[in-house]
Amino acid sequence: MPPVNPAKPHPEAAGVLIVGAGPAGLMAAIAAAERGRRAVVLEQLQRPGAKLLASGGGRCNLANTLPPAEFMVRFGRQGRFMQPALAAMDAAGLRRFLEALGVATHAPDGFHVYPVSDSAVTVQSALWRRARELGAEVRLGVRVAGLWMEAGRLRGLETAGGRVGARQVIVATGGRGYPALGGGAAGYDLARQAGHTVVEPTPALVPLVVRETWVRSCAGASLSCARVRIVAAGEPRAGVAGEVLFTHTGISGPVILDLSGDVAVLLRKQESVPLLMDLAPGTTPAHWRRRLEEWRASDPRKTVVGLLDRHLPRSLASAVAALAGIGPMVRPTRLTVRSRDLVTKLLTAIPLTVTGTEGWDRAMVTRGGVSLKEVDPRTLASRRAAGLSFAGEVLDLDGPSGGFNLQWAFSSGRLAGRCI
């Protein structure tokens, strides 16, 4: 990696200062430099793109194959805000951009887009290399302390090493998740200094902690397809279906991560959030009653747990049976009507009580951030302070797992840098 210059203790002119060397910040620097602007990126860590390197377990699920209209829907009611950014660089545009930098991409399952190398390092290195080729400067280990304002006008940034002057500043600091990888509140502090409203940040795409102790016995077990719904007014009864993983403290997996932001918001208002999990979507209690009757005739010598084991992980089958009052050696011919009805209910709607999340240390994304009402979607410029712009996760916009949030980071960084 090329040598990096530390922040200097005296004002220094730059065309645009970018706070944060993640995907949004590096893309903003590239876009600004392509327009002939002198871009200087200030990053608090000693390496750029630390979160990017950890994304997708290091594989870097950087986008997906949804068309822009469907992509925006997955971000909820505020999704239309990103339309200009996706027009500047959608998934197809991102893949062409990376291809030109020597990073081939593919979608092995037809949906999730990864670098062919299956390594985030190739993406991070390509962005770093392109930024340097264009003359952008990346300064590592620089802590930004605040905006440099004089007479109500933005003059640049205050850093631990002194002031750095610029007429334009792009805040691309990301959210609060994974503090060890640079997550924090610095971007929100800068926004507030400029008069922006910050919607309270909440952990999202984060594992959930549940009250039920039986879950611990299932740690490590997973269901390739379960349906989970939040039991609360205004929440869809259909829930979300997909993979669920049981942990030592609760539940995780793609479905749980996608619900976690909504759950975390509810936890700000109440002590716990009830969930219902269908362990085998597409079945009903009546289906399972018929199955139990069939087992009485076809497998009278098998245990109920052993028969459930055909459909569920062994530990989960044992837990469901125990919750229904069915011992490990009980056979279907010995089931009472009450235990039969209870086990069929648990298989289709087992209750879980969420009492918390695993917090910022495990949160992949932040729910909340700089209010979108105070940012121009056409340019991502502040409506509160001339010369200030935002890109990426620092804004109050987050999507589900599956390449949505990284695509937003790249697209918003591209737009913010181009519009300087």
For each residue, the residues with C-beta under 8 A, 3 or more apart:
1: 4 47 128
2: 132
3:
4: 1 138 139 140 141
5: 8 137 139
6: 139 141 142 161
7: 42 139 142 159 160 161 162 164
8: 5 12 161 162 164
9: 161 162
10: 162 163
11: 155 156 162 163 164 165
12: 8 164 165
13: 165 166
14: 17 38 39 40 156 164 165 166
15: 32 37 38 39 166 167 168 420
16: 28 32 37 38 39 40 166 167 168 169 170 417 420
17: 14 40 41 42 156 157 164 166 168 169 170
18: 21 25 28 29 32 39 40 41 42 169 170 172 417
19: 25 41 42 144 157 169 170 171 172 173 186 187 190
20: 24 25 41 42 43 171 172 173 174 182 187 392
21: 18 25 26 41 42 43 45 48 49 138 140
22: 25 26 48 49 50 51 52 172 174 182 392 409
23: 26 27 49 52 123 127 392 406 409 410 413
24: 20 27 28 172 174 391 392 393 409 410 412 413 416
25: 18 19 20 21 22 28 29 41 43 170 172 173 391 392 413
26: 21 22 23 29 30 41 48 49 127 128 131 138 413
27: 23 24 30 31 89 127 391 409 410 413 414 417
28: 16 18 24 25 31 32 39 170 172 391 413 414 416 417
29: 18 25 26 32 33 39 41 131 134 136 138 417
30: 26 27 33 34 127 130 131 134 136 414 417
31: 27 28 34 35 413 414 415 416 417 418
32: 15 16 18 28 29 35 37 39 136 170 417 418 420
33: 29 30 36 37 38 39 131 134 135 136 417
34: 30 31 134 417 418
35: 31 32 417 418 420
36: 33
37: 15 16 32 33 168 420
38: 14 15 16 33 135 137
39: 14 15 16 18 28 29 32 33 131 134 135 136 137 417
40: 14 16 17 18 136 137 138 139 164 166
41: 17 18 19 20 21 25 26 29 48 131 136 137 138 139
42: 7 17 18 19 20 21 139 142 144 157 159 164
43: 20 21 25 48 138 139 140 141 142 182
44: 141 142 143 144 182 186
45: 21 48 50 140 141 181 182
46: 140 141
47: 1 50 53 140
48: 21 22 26 41 43 45 124 127 128 138 140
49: 21 22 23 26 52 53 120 123 124 127 128
50: 22 45 47 53 54 181 182
51: 22 54 55 174 177 178 181 182 183
52: 22 23 49 55 60 120 123 124 406
53: 47 49 50 58 120 121 124
54: 50 51 57 58 120 178 181
55: 51 52 58 59 60 61 62 120 406
56: 59 60 61 62 114 120
57: 54
58: 53 54 55 119 120
59: 55 56 114 115 118 119 120
60: 52 55 56 114 115 118 119 120 122 123 406
61: 55 56 64 112 113 114 401 402 403 406
62: 55 56 94 98 105 113 114 115 123 403 406 407 410
63: 91 94 95 105 113 403 406 407 410
64: 61 71 91 107 111 112 113 402 403 404 407
65: 91 107 110 111 113
66: 70 71 74 91 111
67: 70 71
68: 71 72 83 86 87 90
69: 72 73
70: 66 67 73 74
71: 64 66 67 68 74 75 79 86 90 91 404 407
72: 68 69 75 79 80 82 83 86
73: 69 70 79
74: 66 70 71 79 399 400 404
75: 71 72 78 79 82 397 398 399 404 408
76: 79
77:
78: 75 81 372 396 397
79: 71 72 73 74 75 76 82 397 399
80: 72 83
81: 78 372 377 397
82: 72 75 79 85 86 377 397 408 411 412
83: 68 72 80 86 87 377
84: 87 88 377 378 379 415
85: 82 88 89 377 380 408 411 412 414 415
86: 68 71 72 82 83 89 90 411
87: 68 83 84 90
88: 84 85 93 411 414 415 418
89: 27 85 86 93 94 97 410 411 414 415
90: 68 71 86 87 93 94 407 411
91: 63 64 65 66 71 94 95 113 403 407
92: 95 96
93: 88 89 90 96 97
94: 62 63 89 90 91 97 98 407 410 411
95: 63 91 92 98 99 105 113
96: 92 93 99 100
97: 89 93 94 100 101
98: 62 94 95 101 103 104 105 115 123 126
99: 95 96 102 103 104 105
100: 96 97
101: 97 98 126 127 129 130
102: 99 126
103: 98 99 115 116 117 122 123 126
104: 98 99 115 116 117
105: 62 63 95 98 99 113 114 115 116
106: 113 114 116
107: 64 65 110 111 112 113 114
108: 112 114
109: 112
110: 65 107
111: 64 65 66 107 402
112: 61 64 107 108 109 402 403
113: 61 62 63 64 65 91 95 105 106 107 403
114: 56 59 60 61 62 105 106 107 108 118
115: 59 60 62 98 103 104 105 118 119 120 122 123
116: 103 104 105 106
117: 103 104 121 122
118: 59 60 114 115
119: 58 59 60 115 122 123
120: 49 52 53 54 55 56 58 59 60 115 123 124
121: 53 117 124 125
122: 60 103 115 117 119 125 126
123: 23 49 52 60 62 98 103 115 119 120 126 127
124: 48 49 52 53 120 121 127 128
125: 121 122 128 129
126: 98 101 102 103 122 123 129 130
127: 23 26 27 30 48 49 101 123 124 130 131
128: 1 26 48 49 124 125 131 132 138
129: 101 125 126 132 133
130: 30 101 126 127 133 134
131: 26 29 30 33 39 41 127 128 134 136 138
132: 2 128 129 135 136 138
133: 129 130
134: 29 30 33 34 39 130 131
135: 33 38 39 132
136: 29 30 32 33 39 40 41 131 132
137: 5 38 39 40 41
138: 4 21 26 29 40 41 43 48 128 131 132
139: 4 5 6 7 40 41 42 43 142
140: 4 21 43 45 46 47 48
141: 4 6 43 44 45 46
142: 6 7 42 43 44 139 159 160 161
143: 44 159 160
144: 19 42 44 157 158 159 186 190
145: 157 158 159 160
146: 157 158 189 190 193
147: 154 156 157 158 169 190 193 194 385 388
148: 154 155 156 157 158 163 164 165
149: 152 153 154 155 193
150: 153 155
151:
152: 149
153: 149 150 386 387
154: 147 148 149 167 169 194 385 386 387 388
155: 11 148 149 150 163 165 166
156: 11 14 17 147 148 163 164 165 166 169
157: 17 19 42 144 145 146 147 148 163 164 166 169
158: 144 145 146 147 148 163
159: 7 42 142 143 144 145 162 163 164
160: 7 142 143 145
161: 6 7 8 9 142
162: 7 8 9 10 11 159
163: 10 11 148 155 156 157 158 159
164: 7 8 11 12 14 17 40 42 148 156 157 159
165: 11 12 13 14 148 155 156
166: 13 14 15 16 17 40 155 156 157 169
167: 15 16 154 387
168: 15 16 17 37 387 388 389 420
169: 16 17 18 19 147 154 156 157 166 387 388 389
170: 16 17 18 19 25 28 32 389 390 391 413 416 417 420
171: 19 20 187 190 191 370 388 389 390 391 394
172: 18 19 20 22 24 25 28 187 390 391 392 394 409 413 416
173: 19 20 25 182 184 186 187 190 394
174: 20 22 24 51 177 182 183 187 366 392 393 394
175: 183 187 201 363 365 366 369 393 394
176: 179 183 184 185 201 203 360 363 366
177: 51 174 183 203 204 205 206 360 362 363 364 365 366
178: 51 54 181 182 183 360 361 362 363 364
179: 176 182 183 184 360 361
180: 183 361
181: 45 50 51 54 178
182: 20 22 43 44 45 50 51 173 174 178 179
183: 51 174 175 176 177 178 179 180 360 363 366
184: 173 176 179 187
185: 176 188 189 201
186: 19 44 144 173 189 190
187: 19 20 171 172 173 174 175 184 190 191 369 370 390 394
188: 185 191 192 198 201 369 370 394
189: 146 185 186 192 193
190: 19 144 146 147 171 173 186 187 193 194
191: 171 187 188 194 196 198 370 390 394
192: 188 189 195 196 198
193: 146 147 149 189 190
194: 147 154 190 191 382 384 385 388
195: 192 384 385
196: 191 192 370 371 374 382 384
197: 370 371 373 374
198: 188 191 192 201 368 369 370 371
199: 368 369 370 371 396
200: 268 368
201: 175 176 185 188 198 366 367 368 369
202: 261 264 265 268 366 367 368
203: 176 177 206 260 261 264 357 358 359 360 362 363 366 367
204: 177 260 261 264 363 364 365 366 367 398
205: 177 257 258 260 261 363 364 365 398 400 401 405
206: 177 203 257 260 264 357 358 359 362 363 364
207: 247 249 250 251 252 256 257 260 357 358 362
208: 250 251 252 256 259 260 263 354 356 357 358
209: 249 250 354 355 356 357 358
210: 215 249 250 251 275 352 353 354 355
211: 272 352 353 354 355
212: 215 351 352 353
213: 216
214: 217 218 319 322 323
215: 210 212 218 219 246 247 249 250 251 319 352
216: 213 219 248 249
217: 214 315 318 319
218: 214 215 221 246 313 315 316 319
219: 215 216 246 247 248
220: 245 246 315
221: 218 245 246 313 314 315 316
222: 243 244 245 246 253 313
223: 226 243 244 279 312 313 316
224: 243
225: 241 242 243 281
226: 223 241 242 243 244 255 277 278 279 280 281
227: 238 239 240 241 255 277 278 281
228: 239 240 241 244 255 256 259 275 276 277 278
229: 235 236 237 238 239 240 275 276
230: 235 239 259 262 263 266 273 274 275
231: 235 273 274 275 276
232: 235 266 273 274
233:
234:
235: 229 230 231 232 262
236: 229 239
237: 229
238: 227 229
239: 227 228 229 230 236 276 278
240: 227 228 229 255 258 259
241: 225 226 227 228 255 281
242: 225 226 253 254 255 258
243: 222 223 224 225 226 253 254 255
244: 222 223 226 228 251 252 253 255 256 277
245: 220 221 222 251 252 253 256
246: 215 218 219 220 221 222 250 251 252 315 316
247: 207 215 219 250 251 252
248: 216 219
249: 207 209 210 215 216 358
250: 207 208 209 210 215 246 247 352 354 358
251: 207 208 210 215 244 245 246 247 256 352
252: 207 208 244 245 246 247 256 257
253: 222 242 243 244 245 256 257
254: 242 243 257 258 401 402
255: 226 227 228 240 241 242 243 244 258 259
256: 207 208 228 244 245 251 252 253 259 260
257: 205 206 207 252 253 254 260 364 400 401
258: 205 240 242 254 255 261 400 401
259: 208 228 230 240 255 256 262 263 275
260: 203 204 205 206 207 208 256 257 263 264 357
261: 202 203 204 205 258 264 265 365 367 398
262: 230 235 259 265 266
263: 208 230 259 260 266 267 273 275 354 357
264: 202 203 204 206 260 261 267 268 357 367
265: 202 261 262 268 269 367
266: 230 232 262 263 269 270 273
267: 263 264 270 271 272 273 354 355 356 357
268: 200 202 264 265
269: 265 266
270: 266 267 273
271: 267 355
272: 211 267 353 354 355
273: 230 231 232 263 266 267 270 353 354
274: 230 231 232 351 352 353 354
275: 210 228 229 230 231 259 263 351 352 353 354
276: 228 229 231 239 349 350 351 352
277: 226 227 228 244 349 350 351 352
278: 226 227 228 239 281 283 347 348 349
279: 223 226 312 316 320 346 347 348 350
280: 226 283 311 312 347 348
281: 225 226 227 241 278
282:
283: 278 280 287 288 347 348
284: 287 288 348
285: 288 289 341 344 345 347 348
286: 289 290 344
287: 283 284 290 291
288: 283 284 285 291 292 343 344 347 348
289: 285 286 292 293 340 341 344
290: 286 287 293 294
291: 287 288 294 295
292: 288 289 295 296 304 332 335 340 343 344
293: 289 290 296 297
294: 290 291 297 298
295: 291 292 298 299 300 302 304 307 332
296: 292 293 300 332 333 335
297: 293 294 300
298: 294 295
299: 295 302 307 332
300: 295 296 297 331 332 333
301: 331
302: 295 299 306 307 331 332
303: 306 307 328 329 330 331
304: 292 295 307 308 321 326 330 331 332 335 343
305: 308 309 314 317 318 321 326 328 330
306: 302 303 309
307: 295 299 302 303 304 310 332
308: 304 305 311 312 317 320 321
309: 305 306 312 313 314 317
310: 307
311: 280 308 317
312: 223 279 280 308 309 316 317 320
313: 218 221 222 223 309 316 317
314: 221 305 309 317 318
315: 217 218 220 221 246 318 319
316: 218 221 223 246 279 312 313 319 320
317: 305 308 309 311 312 313 314 320 321
318: 217 305 314 315 321 322 328
319: 214 215 217 218 315 316 322 323
320: 279 308 312 316 317 323 324 343 346 347 350
321: 304 305 308 317 318 324 326 327 328 330 343
322: 214 318 319 325 326
323: 214 319 320 342 346 350
324: 320 321 339 342 343 346
325: 322 338 339 342
326: 304 305 321 322 330 335 339 343
327: 321 330
328: 303 305 318 321
329: 303
330: 303 304 305 321 326 327 334 335
331: 300 301 302 303 304 334
332: 292 295 296 299 300 302 304 307 335
333: 296 300
334: 330 331
335: 292 296 304 326 330 332 339 340 343
336: 339 340
337: 340 341
338: 325 341 342
339: 324 325 326 335 336 342 343
340: 289 292 335 336 337 343 344
341: 285 289 337 338 344 345
342: 323 324 325 338 339 345 346
343: 288 292 304 320 321 324 326 335 339 340 346 347
344: 285 286 288 289 292 340 341 347 348
345: 285 341 342 348 349
346: 279 320 323 324 342 343 349 350
347: 278 279 280 283 285 288 320 343 344 350
348: 278 279 280 283 284 285 288 344 345
349: 276 277 278 345 346
350: 276 277 279 320 323 346 347
351: 212 274 275 276 277
352: 210 211 212 215 250 251 274 275 276 277
353: 210 211 212 272 273 274 275
354: 208 209 210 211 250 263 267 272 273 274 275 357
355: 209 210 211 267 271 272
356: 208 209 267 359
357: 203 206 207 208 209 260 263 264 267 354 362 363
358: 203 206 207 208 209 249 250 361 362 363
359: 203 206 356 362 363
360: 176 177 178 179 183 203 363
361: 178 179 180 358
362: 177 178 203 206 207 357 358 359
363: 175 176 177 178 183 203 204 205 206 357 358 359 360 366
364: 177 178 204 205 206 257 401 405
365: 175 177 204 205 261 393 398 399 405
366: 174 175 176 177 183 201 202 203 204 363 369 393 398
367: 201 202 203 204 261 264 265 398
368: 198 199 200 201 202 396
369: 175 187 188 198 199 201 366 393 394 395 396 397
370: 171 187 188 191 196 197 198 199 374 375 390 394 395 396
371: 196 197 198 199 374 375 396
372: 78 81 375 377 395 396 397
373: 197 383
374: 196 197 370 371 382 383 384
375: 370 371 372 380 381 382 383 390 395
376: 379 380 381 382 383
377: 81 82 83 84 85 372 380
378: 84 419
379: 84 376 389 415 416 419
380: 85 375 376 377 389 390 391 395 412 415 416 419
381: 375 376 388 389 416 419
382: 194 196 374 375 376 385 386 387 388 389 390
383: 373 374 375 376
384: 194 195 196 374 388
385: 147 154 194 195 382 388
386: 153 154 382
387: 153 154 167 168 169 382
388: 147 154 168 169 171 194 381 382 384 385
389: 168 169 170 171 379 380 381 382 416 419 420
390: 170 171 172 187 191 370 375 380 382 394 395 412 416
391: 24 25 27 28 170 171 172 380 394 395 409 412 413 415 416 417
392: 20 22 23 24 25 172 174 395 408 409 412 413
393: 24 174 175 365 366 369 398 405 408 409
394: 171 172 173 174 175 187 188 191 369 370 390 391
395: 369 370 372 375 380 390 391 392 412
396: 78 199 368 369 370 371 372
397: 75 78 79 81 82 369 372 408
398: 75 204 205 261 365 366 367 393 405
399: 74 75 79 365 404 405 408
400: 74 205 257 258 404
401: 61 205 254 257 258 364 404
402: 61 64 111 112 254
403: 61 62 63 64 91 112 113 406 407
404: 64 71 74 75 399 400 401 407 408
405: 205 364 365 393 398 399 408 409
406: 23 52 55 60 61 62 63 403 409 410
407: 62 63 64 71 90 91 94 403 404 410 411
408: 75 82 85 392 393 397 399 404 405 411 412
409: 22 23 24 27 172 391 392 393 405 406 412 413
410: 23 24 27 62 63 89 94 406 407 413 414
411: 82 85 86 88 89 90 94 407 408 414 415
412: 24 82 85 380 390 391 392 395 408 409 415 416
413: 23 24 25 26 27 28 31 170 172 391 392 409 410 416 417
414: 27 28 30 31 85 88 89 410 411 417 418
415: 31 84 85 88 89 379 380 391 411 412 418 419
416: 24 28 31 170 172 379 380 381 389 390 391 412 413 419 420
417: 16 18 27 28 29 30 31 32 33 34 35 39 170 391 413 414 420
418: 31 32 34 35 88 414 415
419: 378 379 380 381 389 415 416
420: 15 16 32 35 37 168 170 389 416 417
